[in-house]
Amino acid sequence: MGIRTKFNLLMLAIAAVGAGFFALAAEPLVRAVAQEEVLQSARIMMESAAGARKYTAEEITPLLKARMTHQFYPQAVSAYAAKQSTEVIRTGYPDYTYREAALNPTNPEDRATDWEADIINDFKAHREKTEIALQRSTPTGQFTVLARPIVTKPACMECHSSAAAAPASMVAIYGSENGFGWKASEVAGAQVVSVPHAASAIRAEHIRRLFVVPFAGFLLLLFVAVNLLLHFVVIRPIERISTRAEAVSMGDIDMPEIHITSSDEIGRLGASFTRMHRSVIEAFKMIDRD
């Protein structure tokens, strides 16, 4: 086994160990970055929903308010606008789901589940909280959940204070049992975005590749550079010395002298061999004279 092979095997072993340590050290960072990117995408969906709610409440609802007595327009409800806007976003992020869960909603479909109710009650108990991010396990898999509180505003009270004060057209559709008795400035519900853990895992794999490809390129460049250095600085000079040493040992003392200009160990080895070569030539000349 030659020097080059031994050296490359050693480098492969060191590279494998280094890659292992690199993977162990980078994995928590990769997962954290992937999780943060997923949460950031969820926040974008949240902001889009919040923008739709604000626009509807300020621009659309006043225009339709007079007509609501005779006909109920869901387009005038900010929650409806938020859901519709997030459906557009879901064309690009189909794994994301958006809900506006409430403890006492007008539409029974928006009633909070047990875990959503826990989030809403947490917001009610800690009014300083503006966002909750958590991991949730379900029979269908792991989910990343992002939630923000829905705090009632004066405009909300026009439909949710009492059935008598609400638009008659709305009561005719949803009844007078649900969605009333809300208090001003209370946490009535929560915006909830749920993302399957697979989305985070896919993003982590993509980020992992971004780490691995440059690292692999660096190792390849290192292998090439070291092998070139090994060839020109060590192996080729040693092969020249070895060829001449073998020739001299076979009696071919007229071989030309080897000249290695470097001042490192290989250069000193070449110089030592040259002195030995000259000594052998002088010894043969002395024998011939005798």
C-alpha positions in Angstrom: 0.0 0.0 0.0 1.5 3.3 -1.1 1.9 6.5 0.8 -0.9 8.2 -1.2 -3.3 5.4 -0.4 -2.5 5.4 3.3 -2.8 9.1 3.4 -6.1 9.2 1.6 -7.5 6.4 3.9 -6.5 8.5 6.9 -8.1 11.6 5.4 -11.3 9.6 4.7 -11.4 8.4 8.3 -10.9 11.9 9.6 -13.5 13.4 7.1 -16.0 10.8 8.2 -15.5 11.6 11.9 -15.6 15.3 11.1 -18.8 15.0 9.1 -20.4 13.1 12.0 -19.4 15.8 14.5 -20.5 18.5 12.1 -23.9 16.8 11.6 -24.4 16.4 15.4 -23.5 20.0 16.0 -25.6 21.4 13.1 -28.7 19.3 13.5 -30.2 21.4 16.4 -29.5 24.6 14.4 -31.1 23.1 11.3 -34.2 22.1 13.2 -34.5 25.4 14.9 -34.1 27.4 11.6 -36.6 25.1 9.9 -39.1 25.5 12.7 -38.7 29.3 12.7 -39.2 29.4 9.0 -42.4 27.4 9.3 -43.6 29.7 12.1 -42.8 32.7 10.0 -44.9 31.4 7.2 -47.7 30.8 9.7 -47.3 34.4 10.9 -47.6 35.6 7.3 -50.9 33.8 7.0 -51.9 35.4 10.4 -51.1 38.8 9.1 -53.0 38.3 5.9 -56.1 37.2 7.9 -55.7 40.2 10.2 -55.4 42.5 7.3 -58.6 41.0 5.7 -60.4 41.4 9.1 -59.3 45.1 9.4 -60.2 46.0 5.8 -63.6 44.3 6.1 -64.5 45.9 9.4 -63.4 49.4 8.3 -64.4 49.4 4.6 -66.9 46.7 3.8 -69.1 46.4 6.9 -70.1 50.1 6.9 -71.3 49.8 3.3 -73.5 46.7 3.9 -74.7 47.6 7.4 -77.9 49.3 6.2 -78.8 46.2 4.1 -78.2 43.7 6.9 -81.7 44.2 8.3 -83.3 42.5 5.4 -80.5 40.3 4.2 -77.4 38.9 5.9 -74.2 39.3 4.0 -71.3 37.1 5.3 -68.9 39.3 3.3 -69.6 41.9 6.0 -68.2 39.7 8.7 -64.5 40.1 9.3 -64.0 36.4 10.3 -65.5 35.3 6.9 -63.1 37.7 5.1 -60.2 36.3 7.0 -61.1 32.7 6.1 -61.5 33.5 2.5 -58.1 35.3 2.3 -56.3 32.4 3.9 -57.9 30.0 1.4 -56.0 31.9 -1.3 -52.8 31.5 0.6 -53.5 27.8 1.1 -53.1 27.3 -2.7 -49.4 27.8 -2.1 -49.3 26.2 1.4 -51.9 23.4 1.2 -50.7 21.9 4.5 -51.6 25.0 6.4 -55.0 25.2 8.1 -56.6 28.4 9.5 -59.4 28.6 12.0 -61.1 31.3 14.1 -62.1 29.3 17.1 -64.4 30.9 19.7 -65.8 29.7 23.0 -69.2 31.0 22.1 -69.4 31.4 18.3 -72.3 32.4 16.2 -71.5 29.6 13.7 -71.3 26.2 15.5 -68.5 25.2 13.0 -66.3 27.8 14.8 -66.7 26.4 18.2 -63.4 25.8 19.9 -62.3 22.2 20.4 -60.8 21.2 23.8 -57.2 22.1 22.9 -58.3 25.3 21.2 -60.3 26.2 24.3 -57.2 25.7 26.4 -55.3 28.2 24.2 -58.2 30.8 24.4 -58.4 30.4 28.2 -54.6 30.8 28.4 -54.9 34.1 26.5 -57.8 35.2 28.8 -55.7 34.4 31.9 -52.5 36.1 30.5 -53.6 39.2 28.6 -50.0 40.2 28.0 -49.6 37.2 25.7 -49.9 38.1 22.0 -48.9 34.7 20.5 -48.6 31.1 21.4 -46.6 28.5 19.5 -46.7 24.9 20.4 -46.3 21.3 19.2 -49.3 19.1 19.2 -49.6 15.3 18.7 -52.7 13.9 17.0 -53.7 10.5 15.7 -52.7 11.8 12.2 -49.3 13.1 13.2 -47.4 15.9 14.8 -48.5 19.5 14.2 -46.9 22.9 14.8 -49.6 25.3 16.0 -49.5 29.1 16.1 -52.3 31.1 17.8 -53.1 34.7 18.4 -56.0 36.1 20.6 -59.1 37.7 19.1 -60.1 40.6 21.3 -63.6 42.0 20.9 -63.9 45.5 19.6 -66.9 47.9 19.6 -67.9 46.8 16.1 -68.1 43.2 17.4 -70.7 44.1 20.0 -73.2 45.1 17.3 -73.6 41.4 16.4 -72.6 39.6 19.6 -73.9 41.6 22.6 -77.4 40.2 22.4 -79.8 38.7 20.0 -82.1 41.7 20.2 -79.3 44.1 19.1 -78.0 41.8 16.4 -79.2 42.1 12.8 -82.4 40.2 12.4 -81.2 38.6 9.2 -78.3 37.1 11.0 -80.4 35.8 13.9 -82.8 34.2 11.3 -79.9 32.1 9.9 -77.9 31.2 13.1 -80.6 31.5 15.8 -80.5 33.4 19.0 -78.8 30.8 21.2 -75.2 31.1 20.1 -72.7 33.9 19.7 -74.2 36.4 22.2 -73.3 37.7 25.6 -69.8 38.8 24.5 -68.1 41.5 26.6 -66.2 44.4 25.2 -62.4 44.1 25.2 -62.4 40.4 26.2 -60.7 37.5 24.6 -63.5 35.8 22.7 -61.5 33.4 20.6 -58.2 32.8 18.8 -56.8 32.7 15.3 -55.2 29.3 15.0 -52.8 28.2 12.2 -51.9 24.5 12.2 -49.0 23.1 10.2 -48.1 19.4 9.9 -44.7 18.5 11.2 -43.9 17.2 7.8 -43.6 20.8 6.5 -40.9 21.5 9.1 -39.2 18.2 8.3 -39.1 19.0 4.6 -37.8 22.4 5.3 -35.1 21.0 7.6 -34.0 18.6 4.9 -33.7 21.4 2.5 -31.6 23.4 4.9 -29.5 20.3 5.7 -28.6 20.0 2.1 -27.5 23.7 2.1 -25.1 22.8 4.9 -24.0 19.5 3.4 -23.2 20.5 -0.2 -20.7 23.3 0.7 -19.1 21.0 3.3 -18.8 18.2 0.8 -17.3 20.6 -1.7 -14.8 21.8 0.9 -13.8 18.2 1.6 -13.4 17.5 -2.1 -11.3 20.6 -2.6 -9.2 19.6 0.4 -8.6 16.1 -1.0 -7.5 17.5 -4.3 -5.2 20.1 -2.8 -3.6 17.7 -0.4 -3.1 15.0 -3.1 -1.5 17.6 -5.4 0.8 18.7 -2.6 1.6 15.2 -1.7 2.4 14.3 -5.3 4.7 17.2 -6.1 6.3 17.8 -2.7 6.7 14.2 -1.4 5.9 11.3 -3.8 7.6 12.5 -7.0 10.9 13.6 -5.3 11.0 10.3 -3.3 10.4 8.3 -6.5 13.3 10.2 -8.2 15.6 9.4 -5.2 14.4 5.8 -5.1 15.0 5.3 -8.8 18.6 6.6 -8.5 19.2 4.7 -5.3 18.1 1.5 -7.0 20.3 2.2 -10.0 23.4 3.0 -7.9 22.8 -0.2 -5.8 22.9 -2.2 -9.1 26.3 -0.7 -10.0 25.2 2.1 -12.3 27.2 4.8 -10.6 27.2 7.1 -13.6 23.6 8.1 -13.0 23.2 11.9 -13.1 23.0 13.5 -9.7 19.6 14.3 -8.4 18.9 18.0 -7.7 16.1 18.9 -5.3 16.0 22.6 -4.5 13.6 22.6 -1.5 15.0 23.1 1.9 12.5 20.8 3.7 13.1 17.2 4.8 12.8 15.8 1.2 15.3 18.4 0.1 17.7 17.3 2.9 17.2 13.7 1.9 18.0 14.5 -1.7 21.2 16.3 -0.6 22.2 13.4 1.6 21.7 10.9 -1.3 23.8 13.2 -3.6 26.6 13.2 -1.1 26.4 9.4 -0.7 26.3 9.1 -4.5 29.5 11.1 -4.8 31.1 9.1 -2.0 30.4 5.9 -3.9 31.9 7.3 -7.1 35.0 8.3 -5.2 35.2 4.9 -3.6 35.0 3.2 -7.0 37.7 5.5 -8.4 40.0 4.7 -5.5 39.5 0.9 -6.1 40.3 1.4 -9.8 43.5 3.2 -9.0 44.6 0.4 -6.7 
